[in-house]
Amino acid sequence: MYVVIVYDVEQKRVSKMCKTLRTYLNWVQNSVFEGEITKGKLMELKSKLSKIMDKEVDSLIIYRLESNKWIQREVIGKEFNPTDNVL
């Protein structure tokens, strides 16, 4: 499946969130990651991120797309980290 993950966490947890997400997905821009991931790996990632977060103040949003054939990605302005595996 293809996922887009965005997060908003307190500054002291940003580097841990980013480092963890980079091991599973592609960094797109500040606090935004995307890419192909299996259901099992997504469950593993969510577990790791949940341990980093403070659910009283932090936020994590996961957009799941079961098929990447429906994805259209348009970048207006500077693309911070171009990926070549995105349609």
PyMOL commands that place a pseudoatom at each C-alpha (Angstrom):
pseudoatom trace, name=CA, resn=MET, resi=1, chain=A, elem=C, hetatm=0, pos=[0.000, 0.000, 0.000]
pseudoatom trace, name=CA, resn=TYR, resi=2, chain=A, elem=C, hetatm=0, pos=[1.069, 3.627, -0.426]
pseudoatom trace, name=CA, resn=VAL, resi=3, chain=A, elem=C, hetatm=0, pos=[0.998, 5.973, 2.565]
pseudoatom trace, name=CA, resn=VAL, resi=4, chain=A, elem=C, hetatm=0, pos=[1.497, 9.635, 3.298]
pseudoatom trace, name=CA, resn=ILE, resi=5, chain=A, elem=C, hetatm=0, pos=[2.342, 10.424, 6.920]
pseudoatom trace, name=CA, resn=VAL, resi=6, chain=A, elem=C, hetatm=0, pos=[2.348, 13.891, 8.437]
pseudoatom trace, name=CA, resn=TYR, resi=7, chain=A, elem=C, hetatm=0, pos=[3.158, 14.731, 12.018]
pseudoatom trace, name=CA, resn=ASP, resi=8, chain=A, elem=C, hetatm=0, pos=[3.275, 17.647, 14.419]
pseudoatom trace, name=CA, resn=VAL, resi=9, chain=A, elem=C, hetatm=0, pos=[5.256, 16.935, 17.585]
pseudoatom trace, name=CA, resn=GLU, resi=10, chain=A, elem=C, hetatm=0, pos=[7.033, 19.006, 20.185]
pseudoatom trace, name=CA, resn=GLN, resi=11, chain=A, elem=C, hetatm=0, pos=[10.541, 20.052, 19.150]
pseudoatom trace, name=CA, resn=LYS, resi=12, chain=A, elem=C, hetatm=0, pos=[12.276, 17.653, 21.544]
pseudoatom trace, name=CA, resn=ARG, resi=13, chain=A, elem=C, hetatm=0, pos=[10.752, 14.649, 19.708]
pseudoatom trace, name=CA, resn=VAL, resi=14, chain=A, elem=C, hetatm=0, pos=[11.149, 15.831, 16.109]
pseudoatom trace, name=CA, resn=SER, resi=15, chain=A, elem=C, hetatm=0, pos=[14.525, 14.184, 15.448]
pseudoatom trace, name=CA, resn=LYS, resi=16, chain=A, elem=C, hetatm=0, pos=[13.388, 10.788, 16.810]
pseudoatom trace, name=CA, resn=MET, resi=17, chain=A, elem=C, hetatm=0, pos=[10.200, 10.893, 14.715]
pseudoatom trace, name=CA, resn=CYS, resi=18, chain=A, elem=C, hetatm=0, pos=[12.123, 11.892, 11.593]
pseudoatom trace, name=CA, resn=LYS, resi=19, chain=A, elem=C, hetatm=0, pos=[14.840, 9.263, 12.078]
pseudoatom trace, name=CA, resn=THR, resi=20, chain=A, elem=C, hetatm=0, pos=[12.269, 6.512, 12.619]
pseudoatom trace, name=CA, resn=LEU, resi=21, chain=A, elem=C, hetatm=0, pos=[10.177, 7.513, 9.616]
pseudoatom trace, name=CA, resn=ARG, resi=22, chain=A, elem=C, hetatm=0, pos=[13.229, 7.728, 7.325]
pseudoatom trace, name=CA, resn=THR, resi=23, chain=A, elem=C, hetatm=0, pos=[13.890, 4.022, 7.897]
pseudoatom trace, name=CA, resn=TYR, resi=24, chain=A, elem=C, hetatm=0, pos=[10.491, 3.145, 6.364]
pseudoatom trace, name=CA, resn=LEU, resi=25, chain=A, elem=C, hetatm=0, pos=[9.471, 5.961, 3.993]
pseudoatom trace, name=CA, resn=ASN, resi=26, chain=A, elem=C, hetatm=0, pos=[10.770, 8.789, 1.811]
pseudoatom trace, name=CA, resn=TRP, resi=27, chain=A, elem=C, hetatm=0, pos=[11.131, 12.249, 3.327]
pseudoatom trace, name=CA, resn=VAL, resi=28, chain=A, elem=C, hetatm=0, pos=[9.181, 14.791, 1.255]
pseudoatom trace, name=CA, resn=GLN, resi=29, chain=A, elem=C, hetatm=0, pos=[9.431, 17.944, 3.337]
pseudoatom trace, name=CA, resn=ASN, resi=30, chain=A, elem=C, hetatm=0, pos=[9.294, 19.038, 6.968]
pseudoatom trace, name=CA, resn=SER, resi=31, chain=A, elem=C, hetatm=0, pos=[7.138, 16.551, 8.862]
pseudoatom trace, name=CA, resn=VAL, resi=32, chain=A, elem=C, hetatm=0, pos=[5.896, 14.790, 5.691]
pseudoatom trace, name=CA, resn=PHE, resi=33, chain=A, elem=C, hetatm=0, pos=[6.853, 11.294, 4.524]
pseudoatom trace, name=CA, resn=GLU, resi=34, chain=A, elem=C, hetatm=0, pos=[5.443, 9.062, 1.800]
pseudoatom trace, name=CA, resn=GLY, resi=35, chain=A, elem=C, hetatm=0, pos=[6.044, 5.745, 0.075]
pseudoatom trace, name=CA, resn=GLU, resi=36, chain=A, elem=C, hetatm=0, pos=[5.167, 2.092, -0.378]
pseudoatom trace, name=CA, resn=ILE, resi=37, chain=A, elem=C, hetatm=0, pos=[4.930, 0.001, 2.768]
pseudoatom trace, name=CA, resn=THR, resi=38, chain=A, elem=C, hetatm=0, pos=[3.461, -3.374, 3.674]
pseudoatom trace, name=CA, resn=LYS, resi=39, chain=A, elem=C, hetatm=0, pos=[0.666, -3.672, 6.221]
pseudoatom trace, name=CA, resn=GLY, resi=40, chain=A, elem=C, hetatm=0, pos=[3.010, -5.457, 8.609]
pseudoatom trace, name=CA, resn=LYS, resi=41, chain=A, elem=C, hetatm=0, pos=[5.709, -2.783, 8.317]
pseudoatom trace, name=CA, resn=LEU, resi=42, chain=A, elem=C, hetatm=0, pos=[3.085, -0.065, 8.785]
pseudoatom trace, name=CA, resn=MET, resi=43, chain=A, elem=C, hetatm=0, pos=[1.911, -1.707, 12.008]
pseudoatom trace, name=CA, resn=GLU, resi=44, chain=A, elem=C, hetatm=0, pos=[5.532, -1.891, 13.170]
pseudoatom trace, name=CA, resn=LEU, resi=45, chain=A, elem=C, hetatm=0, pos=[6.113, 1.771, 12.285]
pseudoatom trace, name=CA, resn=LYS, resi=46, chain=A, elem=C, hetatm=0, pos=[2.940, 2.916, 14.059]
pseudoatom trace, name=CA, resn=SER, resi=47, chain=A, elem=C, hetatm=0, pos=[4.017, 1.049, 17.186]
pseudoatom trace, name=CA, resn=LYS, resi=48, chain=A, elem=C, hetatm=0, pos=[7.437, 2.716, 17.170]
pseudoatom trace, name=CA, resn=LEU, resi=49, chain=A, elem=C, hetatm=0, pos=[5.989, 6.186, 16.542]
pseudoatom trace, name=CA, resn=SER, resi=50, chain=A, elem=C, hetatm=0, pos=[3.396, 5.731, 19.300]
pseudoatom trace, name=CA, resn=LYS, resi=51, chain=A, elem=C, hetatm=0, pos=[6.205, 5.102, 21.778]
pseudoatom trace, name=CA, resn=ILE, resi=52, chain=A, elem=C, hetatm=0, pos=[7.949, 8.345, 20.757]
pseudoatom trace, name=CA, resn=MET, resi=53, chain=A, elem=C, hetatm=0, pos=[4.851, 10.558, 20.821]
pseudoatom trace, name=CA, resn=ASP, resi=54, chain=A, elem=C, hetatm=0, pos=[3.092, 12.260, 23.686]
pseudoatom trace, name=CA, resn=LYS, resi=55, chain=A, elem=C, hetatm=0, pos=[-0.507, 11.673, 22.604]
pseudoatom trace, name=CA, resn=GLU, resi=56, chain=A, elem=C, hetatm=0, pos=[-1.725, 14.556, 24.780]
pseudoatom trace, name=CA, resn=VAL, resi=57, chain=A, elem=C, hetatm=0, pos=[0.107, 17.171, 22.674]
pseudoatom trace, name=CA, resn=ASP, resi=58, chain=A, elem=C, hetatm=0, pos=[1.435, 15.504, 19.490]
pseudoatom trace, name=CA, resn=SER, resi=59, chain=A, elem=C, hetatm=0, pos=[-0.393, 14.569, 16.306]
pseudoatom trace, name=CA, resn=LEU, resi=60, chain=A, elem=C, hetatm=0, pos=[0.198, 11.941, 13.606]
pseudoatom trace, name=CA, resn=ILE, resi=61, chain=A, elem=C, hetatm=0, pos=[-1.951, 11.553, 10.493]
pseudoatom trace, name=CA, resn=ILE, resi=62, chain=A, elem=C, hetatm=0, pos=[-1.661, 8.580, 8.124]
pseudoatom trace, name=CA, resn=TYR, resi=63, chain=A, elem=C, hetatm=0, pos=[-3.272, 8.631, 4.688]
pseudoatom trace, name=CA, resn=ARG, resi=64, chain=A, elem=C, hetatm=0, pos=[-3.500, 5.124, 3.206]
pseudoatom trace, name=CA, resn=LEU, resi=65, chain=A, elem=C, hetatm=0, pos=[-4.004, 4.455, -0.483]
pseudoatom trace, name=CA, resn=GLU, resi=66, chain=A, elem=C, hetatm=0, pos=[-4.554, 0.816, -1.332]
pseudoatom trace, name=CA, resn=SER, resi=67, chain=A, elem=C, hetatm=0, pos=[-3.502, 1.346, -4.958]
pseudoatom trace, name=CA, resn=ASN, resi=68, chain=A, elem=C, hetatm=0, pos=[-0.880, 3.783, -6.170]
pseudoatom trace, name=CA, resn=LYS, resi=69, chain=A, elem=C, hetatm=0, pos=[-2.468, 3.946, -9.640]
pseudoatom trace, name=CA, resn=TRP, resi=70, chain=A, elem=C, hetatm=0, pos=[-4.827, 6.638, -8.324]
pseudoatom trace, name=CA, resn=ILE, resi=71, chain=A, elem=C, hetatm=0, pos=[-2.073, 8.928, -7.054]
pseudoatom trace, name=CA, resn=GLN, resi=72, chain=A, elem=C, hetatm=0, pos=[-1.356, 12.168, -8.826]
pseudoatom trace, name=CA, resn=ARG, resi=73, chain=A, elem=C, hetatm=0, pos=[1.363, 14.248, -7.223]
pseudoatom trace, name=CA, resn=GLU, resi=74, chain=A, elem=C, hetatm=0, pos=[1.903, 17.867, -8.150]
pseudoatom trace, name=CA, resn=VAL, resi=75, chain=A, elem=C, hetatm=0, pos=[4.626, 20.040, -6.667]
pseudoatom trace, name=CA, resn=ILE, resi=76, chain=A, elem=C, hetatm=0, pos=[4.383, 23.803, -6.993]
pseudoatom trace, name=CA, resn=GLY, resi=77, chain=A, elem=C, hetatm=0, pos=[7.558, 25.574, -5.985]
pseudoatom trace, name=CA, resn=LYS, resi=78, chain=A, elem=C, hetatm=0, pos=[10.724, 23.947, -4.715]
pseudoatom trace, name=CA, resn=GLU, resi=79, chain=A, elem=C, hetatm=0, pos=[10.703, 20.191, -4.246]
pseudoatom trace, name=CA, resn=PHE, resi=80, chain=A, elem=C, hetatm=0, pos=[12.814, 19.545, -1.156]
pseudoatom trace, name=CA, resn=ASN, resi=81, chain=A, elem=C, hetatm=0, pos=[13.516, 15.860, -1.674]
pseudoatom trace, name=CA, resn=PRO, resi=82, chain=A, elem=C, hetatm=0, pos=[12.536, 14.588, -5.134]
pseudoatom trace, name=CA, resn=THR, resi=83, chain=A, elem=C, hetatm=0, pos=[11.535, 10.951, -5.301]
pseudoatom trace, name=CA, resn=ASP, resi=84, chain=A, elem=C, hetatm=0, pos=[11.557, 8.957, -8.476]
pseudoatom trace, name=CA, resn=ASN, resi=85, chain=A, elem=C, hetatm=0, pos=[9.239, 6.183, -7.305]
pseudoatom trace, name=CA, resn=VAL, resi=86, chain=A, elem=C, hetatm=0, pos=[6.143, 8.388, -7.141]
pseudoatom trace, name=CA, resn=LEU, resi=87, chain=A, elem=C, hetatm=0, pos=[3.739, 8.632, -10.056]
for i in range(1, 87): cmd.bond("trace and resi %d" % i, "trace and resi %d" % (i + 1))
show_as sticks, trace
zoom trace
